[in-house]
């Protein structure tokens, strides 16, 4: 069984992002970039499937600029066997990414595609669902546990009321939640081995996909500064402030 793990290059979650002075977007100049944490969980899940003998090959795929090769190399260091980069300088939005992934999937013919439920830069949470719609494949989102048995996968997913367990027939799309696993620490030997693993570079044009954005960002603003807290003398004063000032009760 071949498993595809899709990964995205994002600003590292430890970095405090800054809005550009012209409010056209987020400043990523000289900022540490890393693999999207939800996608890292997806790669770890795929690697564990291979180690358990469920999967025979894990392919890491990313879409973006040349620098996204670093993100794929991280996935290869975790345990993916080879990588594919769909290179483009366009501002990528979920639908364009889903279309490029579909084109690669049509070529690779995997049994399972696993990716993070969302990226921490745009928080769109749409790529997995759009990809499933384009492929007309079953999907299981927000997975906290995945078990594959033959032609079926059993997925535990978190919902508002607790947990839901569903069965989906492969091939299928699975998006991962934080509780699925804890990614392993990438060691230096594995980083060196990742440099020797194959990485294929494609272009959006070669896949006949137009990555042009359909949505336009008008303005990006930093959130308003949080007001400092205040001390109250008694419960009656607290209730009064909540009712008349905060207007939450």
Backbone torsions as a table, in degrees:
resi	resn	phi	psi	omega
1	UNK	NA	128.5	177.6
2	UNK	-94.9	133.7	178.3
3	UNK	-118.6	132.4	174.8
4	UNK	-105.6	130.4	175.4
5	UNK	-115.2	117.9	-180.0
6	UNK	-90.7	135.6	-176.7
7	UNK	-131.1	152.8	-179.1
8	UNK	-130.1	143.6	176.2
9	UNK	-89.1	121.6	-177.8
10	UNK	-134.0	168.3	172.7
11	UNK	-64.4	133.6	-178.0
12	UNK	-55.2	140.6	-174.7
13	UNK	-66.3	-16.4	178.4
14	UNK	-84.8	-8.5	-176.2
15	UNK	-88.0	135.7	173.9
16	UNK	-84.9	112.7	-175.0
17	UNK	-74.4	150.2	179.1
18	UNK	-123.4	140.6	177.7
19	UNK	-84.2	138.6	178.3
20	UNK	-61.1	152.1	-177.7
21	UNK	-61.8	-29.4	179.7
22	UNK	-89.7	3.4	176.1
23	UNK	61.5	27.9	178.6
24	UNK	-89.2	-10.6	-178.9
25	UNK	168.3	-162.9	-179.8
26	UNK	-97.5	138.1	-179.6
27	UNK	-79.0	115.6	179.0
28	UNK	-112.5	11.0	178.0
29	UNK	-69.0	128.0	179.9
30	UNK	56.7	32.5	179.1
31	UNK	-108.6	140.1	179.0
32	UNK	-65.9	129.0	177.6
33	UNK	-112.2	153.1	-179.7
34	UNK	-154.5	178.2	178.1
35	UNK	-73.0	140.2	177.8
36	UNK	-57.4	126.7	-174.8
37	UNK	-55.0	-39.1	178.9
38	UNK	-66.5	-35.2	177.7
39	UNK	-71.4	-33.5	176.6
40	UNK	-61.6	-39.1	176.0
41	UNK	-63.3	-38.3	178.7
42	UNK	-64.2	-42.7	178.6
43	UNK	-64.4	-41.3	177.9
44	UNK	-61.4	-42.4	179.2
45	UNK	-62.8	-43.5	179.0
46	UNK	-64.5	-40.1	179.3
47	UNK	-63.6	-40.8	178.9
48	UNK	-65.6	-33.9	176.2
49	UNK	-63.6	-39.4	179.1
50	UNK	-68.3	-41.9	179.7
51	UNK	-64.8	-29.1	179.0
52	UNK	-84.2	-3.0	179.3
53	UNK	84.3	6.6	179.2
54	UNK	-79.4	-41.6	179.7
55	UNK	-106.0	148.5	178.3
56	UNK	-101.7	-25.0	-179.3
57	UNK	-150.7	141.2	176.7
58	UNK	-120.5	124.2	-179.3
59	UNK	-115.4	124.5	178.0
60	UNK	-95.2	129.1	-178.1
61	UNK	-124.5	137.8	175.0
62	UNK	-137.8	155.8	176.9
63	UNK	-125.0	133.5	179.7
64	UNK	152.4	-157.0	-177.4
65	UNK	-76.2	175.7	179.7
66	UNK	-56.8	-33.7	-179.0
67	UNK	-62.4	-17.4	179.3
68	UNK	-67.3	-12.8	174.5
69	UNK	-59.8	-33.3	178.5
70	UNK	-62.2	-39.3	179.2
71	UNK	-65.2	-41.1	178.1
72	UNK	-65.2	-39.9	178.6
73	UNK	-61.4	-34.7	175.7
74	UNK	-63.4	-43.0	177.4
75	UNK	-63.6	-37.9	177.6
76	UNK	-66.3	-35.2	178.7
77	UNK	-69.6	-31.2	177.0
78	UNK	-68.6	-37.5	178.5
79	UNK	157.0	-2.6	177.4
80	UNK	-64.7	151.1	-175.4
81	UNK	-86.3	-36.3	178.3
82	UNK	-154.9	167.5	-175.9
83	UNK	-128.6	156.6	175.3
84	UNK	-135.0	127.0	176.5
85	UNK	-114.1	124.9	171.1
86	UNK	-95.2	103.4	-170.3
87	UNK	-87.0	131.0	176.0
88	UNK	-160.0	147.8	177.1
89	UNK	-97.9	2.5	-178.3
90	UNK	-72.0	155.0	173.4
91	UNK	-72.5	111.4	-172.0
92	UNK	-86.7	134.1	174.7
93	UNK	-120.0	160.7	-171.4
94	UNK	-49.9	-41.7	-177.3
95	UNK	-65.5	-42.0	178.9
96	UNK	-64.4	-41.2	178.3
97	UNK	-63.2	-43.4	179.7
98	UNK	-61.6	-39.3	179.3
99	UNK	-66.6	-40.4	179.0
100	UNK	-69.3	-39.3	176.8
101	UNK	-63.6	-39.8	179.2
102	UNK	-61.0	-41.0	-179.2
103	UNK	-63.0	-40.9	179.0
104	UNK	-69.9	-38.9	-179.7
105	UNK	-64.8	-38.7	176.7
106	UNK	-58.9	-31.8	179.4
107	UNK	-81.0	-41.1	-174.0
108	UNK	-82.7	-30.2	-179.1
109	UNK	54.9	60.0	178.1
110	UNK	-80.7	166.1	175.0
111	UNK	-92.3	-22.4	-177.9
112	UNK	-147.4	135.9	173.1
113	UNK	-117.9	124.8	-177.1
114	UNK	-125.8	135.1	-178.8
115	UNK	-154.0	164.7	-179.9
116	UNK	-65.5	151.6	-178.2
117	UNK	-68.9	-22.0	178.8
118	UNK	-163.4	163.7	173.7
119	UNK	-103.1	144.7	-173.9
120	UNK	-79.4	-1.4	177.7
121	UNK	-90.0	-49.6	-179.7
122	UNK	-103.1	-15.5	179.5
123	UNK	53.9	30.0	-176.0
124	UNK	-69.9	-44.8	-179.4
125	UNK	62.5	40.8	-174.7
126	UNK	-122.5	-23.1	-169.5
127	UNK	-59.9	-46.6	-179.3
128	UNK	-60.2	-44.2	-178.6
129	UNK	-68.0	-41.6	178.1
130	UNK	-64.2	-40.5	179.3
131	UNK	-63.0	-42.9	178.7
132	UNK	-62.0	-38.6	179.3
133	UNK	-67.4	-41.6	-179.5
134	UNK	-66.0	-37.0	-179.5
135	UNK	-85.4	-16.8	-173.0
136	UNK	60.1	44.7	178.6
137	UNK	-107.3	155.0	171.2
138	UNK	-62.8	154.1	179.1
139	UNK	-139.6	150.8	174.1
140	UNK	-136.1	116.3	-174.6
141	UNK	-103.4	159.5	176.1
142	UNK	55.9	45.8	-175.0
143	UNK	-73.6	129.9	173.5
144	UNK	-107.5	-6.8	174.0
145	UNK	-159.5	137.0	-179.7
146	UNK	-133.6	126.4	176.1
147	UNK	-129.6	128.1	-178.5
148	UNK	-108.8	128.9	178.3
149	UNK	-136.5	101.5	-179.8
150	UNK	66.6	-123.8	-177.0
151	UNK	-92.2	9.5	-177.6
152	UNK	-128.3	151.5	174.5
153	UNK	-125.0	135.1	175.7
154	UNK	-104.6	122.5	-173.4
155	UNK	-122.2	128.4	171.9
156	UNK	-97.0	125.9	-178.0
157	UNK	-128.6	148.1	-178.6
158	UNK	-88.3	131.3	178.0
159	UNK	-126.0	174.2	-176.0
160	UNK	-58.7	-35.4	-176.6
161	UNK	-89.2	1.8	-179.4
162	UNK	139.7	-118.6	-179.0
163	UNK	-125.6	147.2	178.6
164	UNK	-126.8	133.2	179.1
165	UNK	-112.4	124.1	-179.2
166	UNK	-129.1	156.8	174.4
167	UNK	-113.9	133.5	178.3
168	UNK	-128.8	145.1	-180.0
169	UNK	-87.9	136.2	178.8
170	UNK	-80.2	148.9	2.9
171	UNK	-74.6	150.5	-174.2
172	UNK	-152.4	168.9	177.1
173	UNK	-111.5	133.4	176.7
174	UNK	-128.7	130.7	173.5
175	UNK	-110.2	141.4	-168.7
176	UNK	-100.4	145.7	173.7
177	UNK	-103.9	170.4	-176.5
178	UNK	-63.6	-30.4	-173.7
179	UNK	-83.5	2.4	-179.5
180	UNK	-65.2	-44.2	179.3
181	UNK	-167.2	176.3	173.0
182	UNK	-115.9	112.6	-176.8
183	UNK	-56.7	145.1	-179.3
184	UNK	-71.5	158.2	174.7
185	UNK	-75.5	128.2	-178.3
186	UNK	-81.4	117.7	-177.3
187	UNK	-86.9	160.4	179.9
188	UNK	-60.7	-43.2	177.3
189	UNK	-58.0	-39.7	179.0
190	UNK	-69.6	-32.1	175.6
191	UNK	-65.1	-40.2	179.0
192	UNK	-68.5	-39.2	178.0
193	UNK	-65.2	-35.4	-178.0
194	UNK	-62.8	-29.1	-179.1
195	UNK	-67.0	-22.0	-178.1
196	UNK	-96.4	-8.0	-179.8
197	UNK	-77.1	147.8	-176.4
198	UNK	-67.0	141.1	177.3
199	UNK	-137.0	111.7	-179.0
200	UNK	-91.6	134.3	179.5
201	UNK	-111.0	120.8	176.1
202	UNK	-113.4	174.2	174.8
203	UNK	-124.9	156.9	178.1
204	UNK	-63.4	-32.5	178.9
205	UNK	-65.5	-40.0	-179.6
206	UNK	-67.0	-21.7	178.4
207	UNK	-95.4	1.5	-178.9
208	UNK	58.7	41.7	178.8
209	UNK	-119.5	129.5	176.2
210	UNK	-91.7	110.9	-176.6
211	UNK	-86.7	6.6	-176.4
212	UNK	-57.4	135.0	-179.4
213	UNK	-67.4	144.1	177.9
214	UNK	-99.7	-14.7	178.0
215	UNK	-111.7	145.4	-179.4
216	UNK	-116.6	129.2	177.1
217	UNK	-81.6	117.8	-179.1
218	UNK	-81.1	-42.1	-177.0
219	UNK	-163.0	142.3	175.9
220	UNK	-118.6	126.9	-178.7
221	UNK	-126.7	148.7	173.8
222	UNK	-74.6	148.2	178.4
223	UNK	-64.3	152.1	179.8
224	UNK	-62.8	145.5	179.9
225	UNK	-63.5	139.6	-178.7
226	UNK	-74.3	134.9	179.9
227	UNK	-72.2	144.2	179.9
228	UNK	-67.3	151.2	178.5
229	UNK	-74.3	163.4	178.9
230	UNK	-129.5	152.2	175.8
231	UNK	-94.3	142.3	176.8
232	UNK	-118.3	153.8	-173.6
233	UNK	-80.2	-30.3	-177.4
234	UNK	-155.6	174.5	-176.8
235	UNK	-64.7	-37.2	-178.2
236	UNK	-61.7	-39.9	178.1
237	UNK	-67.1	-39.9	178.1
238	UNK	-60.9	-46.9	180.0
239	UNK	-62.2	-40.2	179.6
240	UNK	-62.1	-42.9	-179.7
241	UNK	-68.1	-40.1	179.4
242	UNK	-65.3	-33.6	-177.0
243	UNK	-82.9	-44.3	-171.0
244	UNK	-98.8	-28.3	-179.3
245	UNK	-100.1	-56.5	-179.9
246	UNK	-75.9	-26.9	-179.9
247	UNK	54.3	46.3	178.5
248	UNK	-105.8	-8.1	176.1
249	UNK	-132.3	NA	NA
